Amino acid sequence: MNNLIDSLIKEFKKQNIIRGKNIFDNFLAYCYHALGGKKDDKYKGTRASILKYISANKSQITLILTRN
């Protein structure tokens, strides 16, 4: 799971435009779209568990996101 989160963070940081003031909310929205959030498919439960894991580890992920 951590490899997936690390790769999502890496791709998120590659973006030149980060909108809004809350970087964690931006990252969560990015993950939702990167994991195919608009689709209604058989991976809906897996996508939800990944987003719950990200939300549960908010402080650690925010720390990683704010580092250069």
C-alpha positions as CSV (number, residue, x, y, z in Angstrom):
1,M,0.0,0.0,0.0
2,N,2.8,2.4,0.8
3,N,4.3,2.0,-2.7
4,L,1.0,3.0,-4.2
5,I,0.8,6.0,-1.9
6,D,4.4,7.0,-2.7
7,S,3.8,6.8,-6.4
8,L,0.6,8.9,-6.1
9,I,2.5,11.5,-4.1
10,K,5.2,11.6,-6.7
11,E,2.8,12.1,-9.5
12,F,0.9,14.7,-7.5
13,K,4.0,16.7,-6.9
14,K,4.8,16.7,-10.6
15,Q,1.7,18.9,-11.2
16,N,2.6,22.5,-11.7
17,I,-0.7,23.9,-10.5
18,I,-2.0,23.0,-7.0
19,R,-5.3,24.7,-6.3
20,G,-6.6,25.7,-2.9
21,K,-5.0,26.2,0.4
22,N,-5.3,22.7,1.8
23,I,-2.7,20.5,0.2
24,F,-4.2,17.3,1.7
25,D,-7.6,17.9,0.3
26,N,-6.1,18.5,-3.1
27,F,-4.1,15.3,-2.8
28,L,-7.2,13.3,-1.8
29,A,-9.2,14.7,-4.8
30,Y,-6.2,13.9,-7.1
31,C,-6.1,10.3,-5.8
32,Y,-9.9,9.9,-6.3
33,H,-9.5,10.9,-9.9
34,A,-6.3,9.0,-10.5
35,L,-7.9,5.8,-9.2
36,G,-10.8,6.2,-11.6
37,G,-13.3,7.9,-9.3
38,K,-15.9,8.7,-12.0
39,K,-16.2,5.0,-13.0
40,D,-18.7,2.7,-11.4
41,D,-16.9,-0.6,-11.7
42,K,-16.0,-3.7,-9.7
43,Y,-13.0,-1.9,-8.1
44,K,-15.2,0.6,-6.3
45,G,-14.6,-1.1,-2.9
46,T,-10.9,-1.2,-3.4
47,R,-10.8,2.4,-4.3
48,A,-12.8,3.3,-1.2
49,S,-10.4,1.3,1.0
50,I,-7.4,3.1,-0.4
51,L,-9.0,6.5,0.2
52,K,-9.9,5.5,3.7
53,Y,-6.3,4.4,4.3
54,I,-5.1,7.8,3.0
55,S,-7.6,9.6,5.3
56,A,-6.6,7.6,8.3
57,N,-2.9,8.5,7.8
58,K,-3.6,12.2,7.1
59,S,-0.8,13.6,9.3
60,Q,1.9,11.4,7.9
61,I,0.9,12.1,4.3
62,T,0.6,15.8,4.9
63,L,4.1,15.8,6.3
64,I,5.4,14.0,3.2
65,L,3.4,16.4,0.9
66,T,4.8,19.6,2.5
67,R,8.4,18.4,2.3
68,N,10.2,19.5,-0.9
